[in-house]
């Protein structure tokens, strides 16, 4: 990752940029299987909920601009899964291919290791080979694939599930 990229905890001031990155993914990609755009009020509640659970929201800042963000949250909302999280990493369309996603994911893994997390899950649209390769590079292994479990842009989507054991 470029030395000029700063990784830091997100603040409310970052939420308009986070909305822009998220909404671009909603409209143009299969990275998010959602059709609903979000606004800053929605992201304020999201940020508060993540912080309340002790989950990080990290931004990558380049040249004073949010170039990407990452977080993790509950994988499943039952007590027995409290040491397992699912990650989310999104990079601004103008900053892809610069190692920002890798830097964000490495930081998420480091935070998980300090945060009593045992396993991190990644659920990735099977056609998103860039994300799958990134996760593999950082030690995730594919544990399964679900066929046609989602739909977007008028087609059925497959989901690749990957995991990383954080603690032994």
FIKOLZA-1660 file (N, C-alpha, C; in steps of 0.1 Angstrom, whole numbers, plus 5000, padded with zeros to 4 digits):
% residues 168
   i   px   py   pz ch aa at
   1 5009 4988 5000  A  X  N
   1 5000 5000 5000  A  X CA
   1 5009 5012 5000  A  X  C
   2 5005 5022 4993  A  X  N
   2 5011 5035 4992  A  X CA
   2 5014 5041 5006  A  X  C
   3 5026 5046 5008  A  X  N
   3 5029 5052 5021  A  X CA
   3 5021 5064 5024  A  X  C
   4 5015 5070 5014  A  X  N
   4 5007 5082 5016  A  X CA
   4 4993 5079 5020  A  X  C
   5 4990 5067 5022  A  X  N
   5 4976 5063 5027  A  X CA
   5 4977 5061 5042  A  X  C
   6 4967 5068 5048  A  X  N
   6 4966 5068 5063  A  X CA
   6 4954 5059 5066  A  X  C
   7 4956 5049 5075  A  X  N
   7 4945 5041 5080  A  X CA
   7 4942 5046 5094  A  X  C
   8 4929 5049 5096  A  X  N
   8 4925 5055 5109  A  X CA
   8 4910 5051 5112  A  X  C
   9 4906 5053 5124  A  X  N
   9 4892 5050 5128  A  X CA
   9 4883 5061 5121  A  X  C
  10 4872 5056 5116  A  X  N
  10 4862 5065 5110  A  X CA
  10 4856 5074 5120  A  X  C
  11 4852 5086 5115  A  X  N
  11 4845 5096 5123  A  X CA
  11 4832 5099 5116  A  X  C
  12 4823 5107 5122  A  X  N
  12 4811 5111 5115  A  X CA
  12 4814 5119 5103  A  X  C
  13 4825 5127 5103  A  X  N
  13 4829 5135 5092  A  X CA
  13 4832 5127 5079  A  X  C
  14 4835 5114 5081  A  X  N
  14 4838 5105 5070  A  X CA
  14 4825 5099 5064  A  X  C
  15 4814 5100 5070  A  X  N
  15 4802 5093 5066  A  X CA
  15 4797 5097 5052  A  X  C
  16 4798 5110 5048  A  X  N
  16 4793 5113 5034  A  X CA
  16 4802 5105 5024  A  X  C
  17 4815 5104 5026  A  X  N
  17 4823 5096 5016  A  X CA
  17 4820 5082 5017  A  X  C
  18 4818 5076 5029  A  X  N
  18 4814 5062 5031  A  X CA
  18 4801 5060 5024  A  X  C
  19 4792 5069 5025  A  X  N
  19 4779 5067 5017  A  X CA
  19 4781 5067 5002  A  X  C
  20 4790 5075 4998  A  X  N
  20 4792 5076 4983  A  X CA
  20 4799 5063 4978  A  X  C
  21 4808 5057 4986  A  X  N
  21 4815 5045 4982  A  X CA
  21 4804 5033 4983  A  X  C
  22 4797 5033 4993  A  X  N
  22 4787 5022 4995  A  X CA
  22 4776 5023 4984  A  X  C
  23 4771 5035 4981  A  X  N
  23 4760 5036 4971  A  X CA
  23 4766 5033 4957  A  X  C
  24 4778 5037 4954  A  X  N
  24 4784 5033 4941  A  X CA
  24 4784 5018 4940  A  X  C
  25 4788 5011 4951  A  X  N
  25 4788 4996 4950  A  X CA
  25 4773 4990 4948  A  X  C
  26 4764 4997 4955  A  X  N
  26 4750 4992 4953  A  X CA
  26 4745 4993 4939  A  X  C
  27 4748 5005 4933  A  X  N
  27 4743 5008 4920  A  X CA
  27 4751 5000 4909  A  X  C
  28 4764 4998 4910  A  X  N
  28 4772 4994 4899  A  X CA
  28 4778 4980 4901  A  X  C
  29 4777 4974 4913  A  X  N
  29 4784 4961 4915  A  X CA
  29 4775 4951 4921  A  X  C
  30 4781 4939 4922  A  X  N
  30 4774 4928 4929  A  X CA
  30 4781 4925 4943  A  X  C
  31 4789 4935 4947  A  X  N
  31 4796 4934 4960  A  X CA
  31 4786 4935 4971  A  X  C
  32 4775 4942 4969  A  X  N
  32 4765 4944 4979  A  X CA
  32 4752 4939 4973  A  X  C
  33 4746 4930 4979  A  X  N
  33 4733 4924 4974  A  X CA
  33 4721 4932 4979  A  X  C
  34 4721 4945 4977  A  X  N
  34 4711 4954 4982  A  X CA
  34 4708 4964 4971  A  X  C
  35 4695 4968 4970  A  X  N
  35 4691 4977 4960  A  X CA
  35 4689 4991 4966  A  X  C
  36 4689 4992 4979  A  X  N
  36 4686 5004 4987  A  X CA
  36 4698 5013 4989  A  X  C
  37 4697 5025 4985  A  X  N
  37 4708 5035 4988  A  X CA
  37 4707 5039 5002  A  X  C
  38 4718 5043 5008  A  X  N
  38 4718 5048 5022  A  X CA
  38 4721 5063 5022  A  X  C
  39 4717 5070 5033  A  X  N
  39 4721 5084 5035  A  X CA
  39 4729 5085 5047  A  X  C
  40 4733 5097 5050  A  X  N
  40 4742 5099 5061  A  X CA
  40 4736 5095 5074  A  X  C
  41 4723 5098 5076  A  X  N
  41 4716 5094 5088  A  X CA
  41 4716 5079 5091  A  X  C
  42 4715 5072 5080  A  X  N
  42 4716 5057 5081  A  X CA
  42 4730 5053 5085  A  X  C
  43 4740 5059 5079  A  X  N
  43 4754 5056 5083  A  X CA
  43 4758 5060 5097  A  X  C
  44 4751 5071 5102  A  X  N
  44 4754 5075 5116  A  X CA
  44 4749 5064 5125  A  X  C
  45 4737 5059 5123  A  X  N
  45 4732 5048 5131  A  X CA
  45 4741 5035 5130  A  X  C
  46 4745 5032 5118  A  X  N
  46 4754 5021 5115  A  X CA
  46 4767 5023 5123  A  X  C
  47 4773 5034 5122  A  X  N
  47 4786 5037 5129  A  X CA
  47 4784 5036 5144  A  X  C
  48 4773 5041 5149  A  X  N
  48 4770 5040 5164  A  X CA
  48 4769 5026 5168  A  X  C
  49 4761 5018 5160  A  X  N
  49 4759 5004 5163  A  X CA
  49 4772 4996 5163  A  X  C
  50 4781 4999 5153  A  X  N
  50 4794 4992 5153  A  X CA
  50 4802 4996 5165  A  X  C
  51 4803 5008 5168  A  X  N
  51 4811 5013 5180  A  X CA
  51 4805 5007 5193  A  X  C
  52 4792 5006 5194  A  X  N
  52 4786 5001 5206  A  X CA
  52 4790 4986 5208  A  X  C
  53 4792 4979 5197  A  X  N
  53 4795 4965 5198  A  X CA
  53 4811 4963 5199  A  X  C
  54 4818 4974 5198  A  X  N
  54 4833 4973 5199  A  X CA
  54 4839 4969 5186  A  X  C
  55 4831 4970 5175  A  X  N
  55 4836 4967 5161  A  X CA
  55 4842 4979 5155  A  X  C
  56 4854 4977 5148  A  X  N
  56 4860 4988 5142  A  X CA
  56 4853 4992 5129  A  X  C
  57 4854 5005 5126  A  X  N
  57 4852 5010 5112  A  X CA
  57 4864 5019 5109  A  X  C
  58 4871 5014 5099  A  X  N
  58 4884 5020 5095  A  X CA
  58 4883 5027 5081  A  X  C
  59 4889 5038 5080  A  X  N
  59 4890 5044 5067  A  X CA
  59 4904 5045 5062  A  X  C
  60 4906 5044 5049  A  X  N
  60 4919 5047 5043  A  X CA
  60 4918 5061 5037  A  X  C
  61 4927 5070 5041  A  X  N
  61 4926 5083 5036  A  X CA
  61 4939 5086 5028  A  X  C
  62 4936 5091 5016  A  X  N
  62 4947 5094 5006  A  X CA
  62 4945 5108 5001  A  X  C
  63 4955 5117 5002  A  X  N
  63 4954 5131 4998  A  X CA
  63 4942 5138 5004  A  X  C
  64 4939 5135 5017  A  X  N
  64 4928 5142 5024  A  X CA
  64 4915 5137 5020  A  X  C
  65 4914 5126 5013  A  X  N
  65 4901 5120 5008  A  X CA
  65 4899 5106 5013  A  X  C
  66 4887 5102 5017  A  X  N
  66 4885 5088 5020  A  X CA
  66 4885 5080 5008  A  X  C
  67 4895 5070 5007  A  X  N
  67 4897 5062 4995  A  X CA
  67 4891 5048 4997  A  X  C
  68 4886 5045 5009  A  X  N
  68 4880 5032 5012  A  X CA
  68 4877 5031 5026  A  X  C
  69 4870 5020 5029  A  X  N
  69 4866 5018 5043  A  X CA
  69 4864 5003 5046  A  X  C
  70 4865 4999 5058  A  X  N
  70 4864 4985 5062  A  X CA
  70 4858 4984 5076  A  X  C
  71 4851 4973 5078  A  X  N
  71 4846 4970 5091  A  X CA
  71 4843 4956 5093  A  X  C
  72 4840 4951 5104  A  X  N
  72 4834 4938 5106  A  X CA
  72 4823 4939 5116  A  X  C
  73 4814 4929 5115  A  X  N
  73 4802 4929 5123  A  X CA
  73 4798 4915 5127  A  X  C
  74 4787 4914 5134  A  X  N
  74 4783 4900 5137  A  X CA
  74 4781 4892 5125  A  X  C
  75 4786 4879 5126  A  X  N
  75 4783 4870 5115  A  X CA
  75 4769 4865 5116  A  X  C
  76 4766 4860 5128  A  X  N
  76 4752 4856 5131  A  X CA
  76 4749 4862 5145  A  X  C
  77 4736 4866 5147  A  X  N
  77 4732 4873 5159  A  X CA
  77 4728 4864 5170  A  X  C
  78 4736 4854 5173  A  X  N
  78 4733 4845 5184  A  X CA
  78 4745 4844 5193  A  X  C
  79 4743 4843 5206  A  X  N
  79 4755 4843 5216  A  X CA
  79 4766 4834 5212  A  X  C
  80 4763 4822 5207  A  X  N
  80 4773 4812 5205  A  X CA
  80 4783 4816 5194  A  X  C
  81 4779 4826 5186  A  X  N
  81 4787 4831 5175  A  X CA
  81 4795 4844 5178  A  X  C
  82 4795 4847 5191  A  X  N
  82 4801 4860 5195  A  X CA
  82 4816 4862 5192  A  X  C
  83 4823 4852 5189  A  X  N
  83 4837 4853 5186  A  X CA
  83 4840 4851 5171  A  X  C
  84 4829 4852 5163  A  X  N
  84 4830 4851 5148  A  X CA
  84 4824 4864 5142  A  X  C
  85 4831 4870 5133  A  X  N
  85 4827 4882 5126  A  X CA
  85 4827 4880 5111  A  X  C
  86 4820 4889 5104  A  X  N
  86 4820 4889 5089  A  X CA
  86 4826 4903 5085  A  X  C
  87 4836 4903 5076  A  X  N
  87 4842 4915 5072  A  X CA
  87 4835 4922 5060  A  X  C
  88 4838 4935 5059  A  X  N
  88 4833 4942 5047  A  X CA
  88 4845 4952 5044  A  X  C
  89 4849 4952 5031  A  X  N
  89 4860 4961 5027  A  X CA
  89 4855 4967 5013  A  X  C
  90 4855 4980 5013  A  X  N
  90 4851 4987 5000  A  X CA
  90 4861 4998 4997  A  X  C
  91 4865 4999 4984  A  X  N
  91 4874 5009 4980  A  X CA
  91 4868 5018 4970  A  X  C
  92 4870 5031 4971  A  X  N
  92 4865 5040 4961  A  X CA
  92 4868 5037 4947  A  X  C
  93 4859 5039 4938  A  X  N
  93 4861 5035 4924  A  X CA
  93 4874 5041 4918  A  X  C
  94 4878 5052 4922  A  X  N
  94 4890 5059 4917  A  X CA
  94 4903 5055 4924  A  X  C
  95 4902 5046 4934  A  X  N
  95 4914 5042 4941  A  X CA
  95 4917 5027 4941  A  X  C
  96 4910 5020 4932  A  X  N
  96 4912 5006 4932  A  X CA
  96 4925 5002 4925  A  X  C
  97 4931 4991 4929  A  X  N
  97 4944 4986 4924  A  X CA
  97 4956 4992 4930  A  X  C
  98 4954 5000 4941  A  X  N
  98 4966 5006 4948  A  X CA
  98 4970 4999 4961  A  X  C
  99 4963 4988 4964  A  X  N
  99 4967 4981 4976  A  X CA
  99 4959 4986 4988  A  X  C
 100 4949 4995 4986  A  X  N
 100 4941 5000 4997  A  X CA
 100 4933 4990 5004  A  X  C
 101 4926 4981 4995  A  X  N
 101 4918 4970 5001  A  X CA
 101 4926 4961 5009  A  X  C
 102 4938 4958 5005  A  X  N
 102 4947 4949 5012  A  X CA
 102 4951 4955 5026  A  X  C
 103 4955 4968 5025  A  X  N
 103 4958 4975 5038  A  X CA
 103 4947 4975 5048  A  X  C
 104 4935 4978 5043  A  X  N
 104 4923 4978 5051  A  X CA
 104 4920 4964 5057  A  X  C
 105 4921 4954 5049  A  X  N
 105 4918 4940 5054  A  X CA
 105 4929 4936 5064  A  X  C
 106 4942 4939 5061  A  X  N
 106 4952 4936 5071  A  X CA
 106 4950 4942 5085  A  X  C
 107 4945 4955 5084  A  X  N
 107 4942 4962 5096  A  X CA
 107 4930 4956 5104  A  X  C
 108 4920 4952 5096  A  X  N
 108 4908 4945 5102  A  X CA
 108 4913 4932 5109  A  X  C
 109 4921 4925 5103  A  X  N
 109 4926 4912 5109  A  X CA
 109 4934 4915 5122  A  X  C
 110 4942 4925 5121  A  X  N
 110 4950 4929 5133  A  X CA
 110 4941 4933 5145  A  X  C
 111 4931 4941 5141  A  X  N
 111 4921 4945 5152  A  X CA
 111 4913 4933 5157  A  X  C
 112 4910 4924 5149  A  X  N
 112 4903 4912 5153  A  X CA
 112 4911 4904 5163  A  X  C
 113 4924 4903 5160  A  X  N
 113 4934 4895 5168  A  X CA
 113 4934 4901 5182  A  X  C
 114 4933 4915 5183  A  X  N
 114 4933 4921 5196  A  X CA
 114 4919 4922 5203  A  X  C
 115 4909 4918 5195  A  X  N
 115 4895 4920 5200  A  X CA
 115 4888 4907 5203  A  X  C
 116 4894 4897 5207  A  X  N
 116 4888 4884 5212  A  X CA
 116 4879 4878 5200  A  X  C
 117 4884 4879 5188  A  X  N
 117 4878 4873 5177  A  X CA
 117 4885 4861 5173  A  X  C
 118 4878 4850 5171  A  X  N
 118 4884 4837 5168  A  X CA
 118 4884 4834 5153  A  X  C
 119 4873 4837 5146  A  X  N
 119 4872 4835 5132  A  X CA
 119 4866 4847 5125  A  X  C
 120 4872 4850 5113  A  X  N
 120 4866 4861 5104  A  X CA
 120 4861 4854 5092  A  X  C
 121 4849 4857 5088  A  X  N
 121 4842 4852 5077  A  X CA
 121 4842 4862 5065  A  X  C
 122 4843 4858 5053  A  X  N
 122 4841 4866 5041  A  X CA
 122 4831 4859 5033  A  X  C
 123 4820 4866 5029  A  X  N
 123 4810 4861 5020  A  X CA
 123 4811 4870 5007  A  X  C
 124 4815 4864 4996  A  X  N
 124 4819 4871 4985  A  X CA
 124 4812 4866 4972  A  X  C
 125 4806 4875 4964  A  X  N
 125 4800 4870 4952  A  X CA
 125 4810 4863 4944  A  X  C
 126 4807 4851 4939  A  X  N
 126 4817 4842 4933  A  X CA
 126 4824 4848 4921  A  X  C
 127 4817 4857 4914  A  X  N
 127 4824 4863 4903  A  X CA
 127 4834 4874 4906  A  X  C
 128 4834 4878 4919  A  X  N
 128 4844 4888 4924  A  X CA
 128 4857 4882 4927  A  X  C
 129 4864 4878 4916  A  X  N
 129 4877 4871 4918  A  X CA
 129 4888 4879 4924  A  X  C
 130 4887 4893 4922  A  X  N
 130 4897 4901 4928  A  X CA
 130 4896 4901 4944  A  X  C
 131 4884 4901 4949  A  X  N
 131 4882 4900 4963  A  X CA
 131 4886 4886 4968  A  X  C
 132 4882 4876 4961  A  X  N
 132 4885 4862 4965  A  X CA
 132 4900 4861 4966  A  X  C
 133 4908 4865 4956  A  X  N
 133 4922 4864 4956  A  X CA
 133 4929 4872 4967  A  X  C
 134 4923 4884 4970  A  X  N
 134 4928 4892 4981  A  X CA
 134 4927 4884 4994  A  X  C
 135 4915 4879 4996  A  X  N
 135 4913 4871 5009  A  X CA
 135 4922 4859 5010  A  X  C
 136 4924 4852 4998  A  X  N
 136 4933 4841 4998  A  X CA
 136 4948 4845 5002  A  X  C
 137 4952 4856 4996  A  X  N
 137 4965 4862 4999  A  X CA
 137 4968 4864 5013  A  X  C
 138 4957 4868 5021  A  X  N
 138 4958 4871 5035  A  X CA
 138 4955 4859 5044  A  X  C
 139 4954 4847 5038  A  X  N
 139 4952 4835 5045  A  X CA
 139 4938 4829 5047  A  X  C
 140 4928 4835 5041  A  X  N
 140 4915 4830 5041  A  X CA
 140 4914 4817 5032  A  X  C
 141 4906 4808 5036  A  X  N
 141 4904 4796 5028  A  X CA
 141 4889 4795 5024  A  X  C
 142 4887 4790 5012  A  X  N
 142 4873 4788 5008  A  X CA
 142 4867 4776 5015  A  X  C
 143 4856 4778 5021  A  X  N
 143 4850 4767 5029  A  X CA
 143 4836 4762 5023  A  X  C
 144 4832 4769 5012  A  X  N
 144 4820 4765 5006  A  X CA
 144 4815 4775 4996  A  X  C
 145 4805 4771 4988  A  X  N
 145 4799 4779 4978  A  X CA
 145 4784 4776 4977  A  X  C
 146 4776 4786 4978  A  X  N
 146 4762 4785 4977  A  X CA
 146 4758 4789 4963  A  X  C
 147 4750 4781 4956  A  X  N
 147 4746 4785 4942  A  X CA
 147 4732 4792 4942  A  X  C
 148 4732 4803 4934  A  X  N
 148 4720 4810 4932  A  X CA
 148 4712 4814 4944  A  X  C
 149 4719 4819 4954  A  X  N
 149 4713 4823 4967  A  X CA
 149 4709 4838 4968  A  X  C
 150 4713 4845 4957  A  X  N
 150 4710 4859 4957  A  X CA
 150 4707 4864 4943  A  X  C
 151 4701 4875 4942  A  X  N
 151 4698 4881 4928  A  X CA
 151 4701 4895 4928  A  X  C
 152 4706 4900 4917  A  X  N
 152 4708 4914 4914  A  X CA
 152 4710 4916 4899  A  X  C
 153 4706 4927 4895  A  X  N
 153 4707 4930 4880  A  X CA
 153 4700 4920 4872  A  X  C
 154 4690 4914 4877  A  X  N
 154 4682 4904 4869  A  X CA
 154 4688 4890 4867  A  X  C
 155 4699 4887 4875  A  X  N
 155 4705 4874 4874  A  X CA
 155 4707 4868 4888  A  X  C
 156 4708 4855 4888  A  X  N
 156 4711 4848 4901  A  X CA
 156 4726 4848 4904  A  X  C
 157 4729 4850 4916  A  X  N
 157 4743 4851 4921  A  X CA
 157 4747 4839 4930  A  X  C
 158 4759 4835 4929  A  X  N
 158 4765 4825 4938  A  X CA
 158 4773 4832 4948  A  X  C
 159 4775 4826 4960  A  X  N
 159 4782 4831 4971  A  X CA
 159 4793 4822 4975  A  X  C
 160 4805 4827 4975  A  X  N
 160 4817 4820 4980  A  X CA
 160 4819 4824 4995  A  X  C
 161 4820 4814 5003  A  X  N
 161 4823 4817 5018  A  X CA
 161 4837 4813 5021  A  X  C
 162 4844 4822 5028  A  X  N
 162 4858 4820 5032  A  X CA
 162 4859 4823 5046  A  X  C
 163 4870 4817 5052  A  X  N
 163 4872 4819 5067  A  X CA
 163 4887 4820 5069  A  X  C
 164 4889 4828 5080  A  X  N
 164 4903 4829 5085  A  X CA
 164 4903 4827 5100  A  X  C
 165 4910 4817 5105  A  X  N
 165 4911 4815 5119  A  X CA
 165 4921 4826 5125  A  X  C
 166 4916 4834 5134  A  X  N
 166 4924 4845 5139  A  X CA
 166 4932 4840 5151  A  X  C
 167 4926 4833 5160  A  X  N
 167 4933 4827 5171  A  X CA
 167 4933 4812 5171  A  X  C
 168 4943 4806 5176  A  X  N
 168 4945 4791 5175  A  X CA
 168 4938 4785 5187  A  X  C
% end
